[in-house]
Amino acid sequence: MKFLVMLFLVLGASLPAKAHPHSWIDLETSLIFNEKGQIKGLWVGWLFDDFYSAFTLEETPRNKDGGYSQKSLNDLAEQNLKNLSEYSYFTFIHSDGKAVTFKPVTDYKTYVSKQRLWMEFTVMLENPIDPKAHKIDYAVYDPTYYVEILHAASGDPIQLVGNTQGCGYRLSMPEPPEELSLMAAMLDQSETAGDGIGVFFAEKVVLSCP
């Protein structure tokens, strides 16, 4: 079974959509630098859409005070992250065009904000990277494009934190071929276009350092 089907089953959602994508996530990211100015990780925040959140929270137990059970939310996040680990946590960092490997995610947080489900986690690199010696870029996306993940339109959704040494970034917007967009629009919820389609609909953050 494809991961996204597993993810939606874990969260108790059954979405009556007729085209890819079937759900949407507002994304926030923070590239983390260590004291030496090396990149050591990426913090990722996901705010799930209203419809998906409503289905999920409908099945989530509440506390006596009416709030959602934090234990239940944590259990969902842990299961999701376990499944996501097989797909690089939908997080893809490249150094000189080559994929960077991560440590297993252990740092995460989840809660409900204005009836929308929020989940955040941090992926730490196996080895820190000097951004002045290597070309760095990253993208967060679902390889199957079952879920569309784009940086939030408001606020400050992309940040560089730590000893950034004057580094900046450029957000590259997706420009999928027209025929690929048409194909995605024709897929129903039970179909998949494979693991290669998502990258064409993904934003890419390109780092630049003096």
N, C-alpha and C positions, 0 to 999 in steps of 0.2 A: 504494500500500500504506500502511495506517495506520502511524503512527509506532511504536506499541507492538509491532506485529508485527515491524517493522524492528529495534526494540530487542532483542527476544527472539532474533531470528535472529542479530544481531550477537554476542550473548553465547552463542549456541550452545544455547539452551534450547528445549525443547518440552514445555510443561506440560499434562498431561492433566486440565484443570479443566473443569467443566461449568456454571459460573455466574460472573458477575462479582461480585467481582474474581477475578483468576487468580493474583495475586501480592500480597505485602504488604511494606511498607517501614516500619521504625521510623525516625521522623524526629527530627532535632534542628535547631534554628534559633537563630541569634544575630543580632539586629538591631544594625547597626554605626552608631555615632554618631561624627562628627568632633569636632575640638577646639572648634568653635563650637556644638556641641549639635545639629547638623543630622544627619539620617539620610542616610548615604552608600551603604549597601549591606546585603545580607543574606547571611550565611553559612548554607549548607544542608548537612546531613549525612544520608546515607541508609544504613541497615543493612538489606540485603536478607534475606528470609526464608530459612530453612534449605533448603527444597526447591529454590528458585530458585538459591541459592548453590551447592548441590551439583551441579546440572546445568551451571552456568557453569564451576565450578572443575574439573569432570571433563575439560573441553576445554582447560584452560589449561596450557601447558607448565610444567614444574618445573625448578628449578636443580639443580646437582649435589648440593647439600646437602639436597635434598628440598623446599625452599620453592618457592613459586610465582614464576614469572618476573615481575619487576616491570615489565619492558618490555611484556610481553603484557598485564598489568593496565592499564598506562598507555594502551596502544593502544585497549583496550576503552573506557576512560573517555573518551578523546578522541573516539572515534566516537560514543559515547552523547551527549556534550555537543554535538557538531556537530548531531546529529539533534534534541536537545532545544531547541536555539536557535530552531528553527522553531515551537516551542510554548512560548515564554517560559520555557524551562527548568522547566516545570511550576511556576513560581513567579510569583505574582500579587500585586503590591503596589499599593494604591490610595491616592490622596491626594484627599480630598474626593469619594470615589466614582469617581474617574477613574483608569484604569490608568496606571502609571508605566513609563517605558521604561528599558531596561538597556543597558549596554555589553556587548559580547561577553565571555563568560567566558574568562579566561586563567589563573585561579588555581584549581587543583584538586589533589586527592590521593586515592589509592585504595590499599587493602590488604586483607588477609584477617585477620579477628579471630574466633578460635574457630570456624573453618570457615565463617564468614559473610562475604560480600563487603560491604565498606564503600566508599562513594564520597562525597566532600565537594567542594563548590565554592562560590565566592563570586560573587554577582551585584552589580555596582556600578551605581548609578543614573547616568543621563546627567547629572542635576543634583541636588545635595543638596537635601533638603526640611527646612524648619523644622517640627518636630512640634507646636510651640506655636501655630503659625499655621494648621495644616492638620490635618484628621482623617485619621489613618493606620491602615490595616489591611493584613494580608497573609494569604495562604493558599498552601499547597503541595499540589498535587493533580494527578492525571491527568485531563484533561478527559473522557476516554472511560470512566473508572472501570475500565479493564482492570487497573490496579494501585491498591490501596488504600494511601494514605500518611497515617499518623497519628503524632502525636508519641509518643515512647516513654513507656511507662507508668511507668518507674522513672527515678531520677536527676533531673537538672535539665535537661530537654530544650529549654527556652525561656530565652534569656538576652538581656539588653540590655547591650551593651559600649561603652565609650568615655565621653564626656561626656554622660551621659543626662539631666542636669539634673532628676533626681527623677522621671522618667517611669516609668510602670508599664504593665502590660498585663492584658488579660482574654482567656482562651481560650474562644471560643464553639464549642460542640460541634454537629456536624451533626444536623439533624432532618429527614431526607428524607421526603417523602410516602410513605405505605404502598404506594400503587400503583406508585411508582417503584422501591421496594425489591423488590417482587414481579417487576416487569419485569426488573430486573437479575439476579435469581436465576434467571430462565428463559433467559437468554442463554448460549449455549455459546461455546467458545473462538474459533470462526470468525465470530461475530456481533459487531456493535457497536451501541451505542445512540446513536452520534453524539458530537460533542464537547461537548454541553451537559449531560450527565448528571453528570459528575464533581463539579461545584460543589455539588450537593445533598448529597454525601457528604463534603465537605471541612470540616476544622476551620478556624476563622478566628481570628487573633490581632489583637485590637483594642488599639491603643496609647492610653494616657491620660497627659496631661502637666499639671502644675500651672500 
